[in-house]
Amino acid sequence: MVGFDETFDWVVIGSGAGSMSSGLLMRQTGKSVVILEKTEYAGGTSAKSGGVMWMPDNPFMDPGEDSVEKAMTYLDAVVGDAPDQPGTSREKRMAYIVQGRQMVEFLLKNGVELERGSRFWPDYYDELPGGVKTSRTVVAKPYDKSQLKEWAPRLRTGTVELPVRLDDGIRLGFLPPLAKIALMGRVGVKLILGKLTGKHWVSAGAALQGRMLQAALKAGVDIRLESPVSELVVEDGKVTGVVTVKDDKPWRVGARLGVLVNAGGFARNQEMRDRYMPGTRAEWSLTPEGDTGDMHREMERIGGVLAQMDQMVGYQMIRAPGWEQAYMPPCAQGVTAKPHAILVDQSGDRYMNEGGSYEEYCERMLERNKSIPAVPSWGIADQQFMDQFTLASGGVGKTPKAWLESDYVKKADTIEELAKLINIDPPALKATIDRWNGFVEKGSDEDFHRGDRTYDGWLGDHRKQGAMRNLGTIAKAPFYAFDVVPGDVSTYGGIVTDVHSRVLRADGSPIEGLYATGVSTASPMGRVYPGAGSSVGPSMTFGWIAARHAAGLGNHSL
């Protein structure tokens, strides 16, 4: 190709999960691949995440447990089609279900060790037709990242740097004391043995990305860090390459088959947040530093269409002391969904089912804030909660002295006194608590039906049954309050693509040579998060689909 400093068959922007699956497939066809990563670390947001893939009808599920038809019924019920969510369609959802399974099978054949995320991790709307009350999740097995050798320090740090299966980590908070001690003992022994033998165990997203990175490197994918892309090169309406940086100078890289954009979202760009999702803050995001929406704007510049830009994958953040420096600040989802705790706005009213998905939880906070101040909202709990559960990282049955001294956790002997500490009308908060306690006595949340779905119970007290997993009175002094804000693990809107991951113009025609996946796109799940891993799963699947299309594979299997 003329005018380029070098040329590859497939050029990928960003090093997240979808980039790796795409690059690995391209290498299997004998094509040359380069991945250009903006930051100094490989792995993107995927490495920092839980690394969960929501994969309907995946090969780890029992025969008869799921099917393409059942999964489509569920997605049609949860996602649906509407003019304000052009990122999704029945055709794209069907492609995800069918080819998602094929993608997982492809990874397994290529040595990427995966397993079921859990046998009990329900869909977020499991009560709807087609919902699964067991689990559609797939994760990577714990990984010794020392296998990456010189690349090990270049893999972005994960949130679980331990030799623990993700399912065990999830169950840890639900196990009885003796079982918990036994599990921690097994993990401790493996950790010590690992250190003695030079192993560095990671789990969750770092395990997924470590395994994907190892497979990509082994396959011959050229991965370049600190190589930001500033421009998509367009010739006669076709994307033919990119402008990046090499040795601190512009470097033009040609793409014979196409360019795939998987550059993350715009969570770290406050100007874009103010424009598309006012009331949210970049500092409340858990995304890496490079998540600034550069490619969103560049794809729009050459004719792509941005959509669903007001959406994010919420993370209801508890701003405990030190949250600004924490790699993973505390989350309120598993707190306010437990018995003896609720969430209220700044008027003292409860306004949601606190057991719902994190995406919906934060969306409701922002929607409520349009009419009644709800950012921040207040988590309210009593001593019954503190005696049984963990408030963020505070530990069961105790509140860190620093939290109280810093005035982060408000504490009072009566609800009325607590209300004054958080500037809520005392009678209003008392009425809310009394109403809640009445529902608990009846065994049913008549306002928001917390505890009715299986997923709510998954977040609650596993020692109990039915709705009582989530219901418990707020009646034992002292009483506690802590603020909650709508953080995120990523934005969820971006460029509109078709069933082949091609970027579309406003008239619906594809921009030749340009593909996109992950949160650089308007989600194929529309404006909903159907289950755990509804970002990573689509990113990997549609990155793989993009490579299949660009390589001209059609129905050919690898």
Sequence and secondary structure as in RCSB ss.txt:
>XXXX:A:sequence
MVGFDETFDWVVIGSGAGSMSSGLLMRQTGKSVVILEKTEYAGGTSAKSGGVMWMPDNPFMDPGEDSVEKAMTYL
DAVVGDAPDQPGTSREKRMAYIVQGRQMVEFLLKNGVELERGSRFWPDYYDELPGGVKTSRTVVAKPYDKSQLKE
WAPRLRTGTVELPVRLDDGIRLGFLPPLAKIALMGRVGVKLILGKLTGKHWVSAGAALQGRMLQAALKAGVDIRL
ESPVSELVVEDGKVTGVVTVKDDKPWRVGARLGVLVNAGGFARNQEMRDRYMPGTRAEWSLTPEGDTGDMHREME
RIGGVLAQMDQMVGYQMIRAPGWEQAYMPPCAQGVTAKPHAILVDQSGDRYMNEGGSYEEYCERMLERNKSIPAV
PSWGIADQQFMDQFTLASGGVGKTPKAWLESDYVKKADTIEELAKLINIDPPALKATIDRWNGFVEKGSDEDFHR
GDRTYDGWLGDHRKQGAMRNLGTIAKAPFYAFDVVPGDVSTYGGIVTDVHSRVLRADGSPIEGLYATGVSTASPM
GRVYPGAGSSVGPSMTFGWIAARHAAGLGNHSL
>XXXX:A:secstr
 TT SEEEEEEEES SHHHHHHHHHHHHTT  EEEE SSSSBSHHHHHS   EE TT TTS TTS  HHHHHHHH
HHHT   TT TT  HHHHHHHHHHHHHHHHHHHHTT  EEES S B  TTTTSTT  SSB EEEE  EEGGGGGG
GGGGB   S  SS  HHHHHHGGGS HHHHHHHHHHHHHHHHHHHHTT  EE HHHHHHHHHHHHHHHHT EEES
S    EEEEETTEEEEEEEEETTEEEEEEEEEEEEE    STT HHHHHHHSTT  GGGB S TT S HHHHHHH
HTT  EE TT EEEEEEE  TTTTT SS  BSHHHHTSTTEEEE TTS   S TTS HHHHHHHHHHHHTTS  S
SEEEEEEHHHHHHS  TTS TT   HHHHHTT SEEESSHHHHHHHTT  HHHHHHHHHHHHHHHHHTS TTT T
TSSHHHHHHS TTS GGGGT     SSSEEEEEEEEEEEEE  EE B TT EEE TTS EEEEEEE GGGB  TT
TT   STTTTHHHHHHHHHHHHHHHTT TT   
